[in-house]
Amino acid sequence: MFPLDRLRELEAANVIGGLADDAVSFVTSYSASRDIERAAKIVVELRRMAVDAVLLVPV
């Protein structure tokens, strides 16, 4: 599912700078307005974490 081993290999090879200490995830509620509200909160959290990129993985 989530390619954590591959990401750690890229980090070790200095291909990427590093991984965030925490992961952020959510399950869709099938309500577009609710999902948009959650997405906005996730953006705030990602900015707080000072991430430069995200990996979106559908499961």
Secondary structure as the mmCIF struct_conf table of DSSP 4:
data_model
#
loop_
_struct_conf.conf_type_id
_struct_conf.id
_struct_conf.beg_label_comp_id
_struct_conf.beg_label_asym_id
_struct_conf.beg_label_seq_id
_struct_conf.end_label_comp_id
_struct_conf.end_label_asym_id
_struct_conf.end_label_seq_id
HELX_RH_AL_P HELX_RH_AL_P1 LEU A 4 ALA A 12
TURN_TY1_P TURN_TY1_P1 ALA A 13 ASN A 14
BEND BEND1 VAL A 15 GLY A 17
BEND BEND2 ASP A 21 ASP A 22
BEND BEND3 TYR A 30 TYR A 30
HELX_RH_AL_P HELX_RH_AL_P2 ALA A 32 ARG A 48
TURN_TY1_P TURN_TY1_P2 MET A 49 ALA A 50
BEND BEND4 ASP A 52 ASP A 52
#
